Amino acid sequence: MSTDKATRDASLAATDRINQWSVDANMRVDVYEALKAFNKTPEAKALKGEQARFFTFALRDARRSGLDLPKDKRDELSALLKKMATIKLDFSACLTADTTHLSFLPSELNGTTKEFVAGLKRDPNNTNKARFTRPGLVIVTVKYPDYYPIIQECTVESTRKQMEFAYNNVCADTNTKRLDDLVALRAKVAAILGYANWAAYTQETLMAKNPERVMKFLTELRAKLVKLRDQQYDVLLQYKRQEKEAQGKKFDGIEKRDFSVDKQEVQQYFPIAYVVPKLLDVYQELLGLRFQLDTALSKAAWAPGVEAYKVFDAKSKELLGIFYLDLHPREGKFGHAAMFGLQPPSWIQVGGKTEKLIGVGSLMCNFPDDTPTQPGLLPHDDVTTLFHEMGHMFHQILGRTKIASFAGTSTDTDFVEAPSQMLENWTWEPEVLRRITKHHKTGKIMPEHLIAKLVKSRVANAGISNMKQLAYGLYDQKVHTSTNISTADTYIQ
């Protein structure tokens, strides 16, 4: 998050040390013996609600940490878990620190808006690693504000191909091996703990409970999607043939062809400086809250432009939490969109008294920023992402549990997306679209005919996009239920 590289590097080093310590803390035999001793007492039998659940989970997690194993196996397990923690941290750090970029002539970005091209940095060397020196080159990164306009709008096939290849190969040279190593280590850990595979180990604590139920669910979904996916592929191929006859223009224009929706036109109605306050208004009304921008907290935040808001109950005026909005890309920043919990809403003992901690979270995104020629304009997909991540935020802040480990988004992992996915649906409601849209030049809200077309376009490529999500789940199951597997080869298959 920090704008200072030295601070980011120090944070990574500290995180690695904390992760190593966490492995040791979770494998303390003395704590496990105390838990087992307490389990035999009347006090343990009298536990209710959250406390009973917490104690049950503590015993379960101790067993899953290998504390029933002999010392030599515990030591082996500890070493494997520490290796895994470091690999995962290095994997993420590589993605965050990546500076992959490509250089193109403006003509190679045909189809994107002139404002998009004007906002790109010029290549001072006028060079492209794949080609010879050419004056006038502009630089594009593989971050979302550059990636999506090119993939969705650029009519030059070779440009889209280069961008897609670069985007999907960030850190490939190092992270592919890391992933192979991590999958192998996970299989070893599962075996030591007595599980058939890593999927069986991780899914034991989920609602799904086991890999067999997960595979049944995914397989049944796939059967329902195959026909629609194939039909939509056939349509895309038909468009491809037509466009090839018209000198190779882009072909994936389902929204524009079948639903008369021009994404560039839609984007003009979503200036981020207007959308964010209107989104917050919707959530205030929906959840009975009141937000207050805190200038002091904003100024003290980790980077310029970060905004901090206090969250109050609209009726009782009680302070419920604080959230930070960090919406634009910068060097060294987390490259995707996510909500990070900074403090769980819970209760703690201080000096013999019980005090309530408010929930605090940070929304980290990489949305288009203002350029010299136009304000930051959000594609509708980004608006949906923003509503989705704010759903996570209020799940985090509005938790009412007393124990921190159950607070907010600390639910079963296969449930945690449910609230945010439910709340993102508001971006497809005409009433909400009227409230959050305003053309950045004319000041007019999105016209009714365009709203109707946008809402109708929601099903565009639904078979393909949902099958793609399903493929990720099937891939995850495959690599974590197999042994001696190549993660890259499996992904290609």
Order of alpha helices (4+ residues) and beta strands (2+ residues): alpha-alpha-alpha-alpha-alpha-beta-alpha-beta-beta-alpha-alpha-alpha-alpha-alpha-alpha-alpha-alpha-beta-alpha-beta-beta-beta-beta-beta-beta-alpha-alpha-alpha-alpha-alpha-alpha
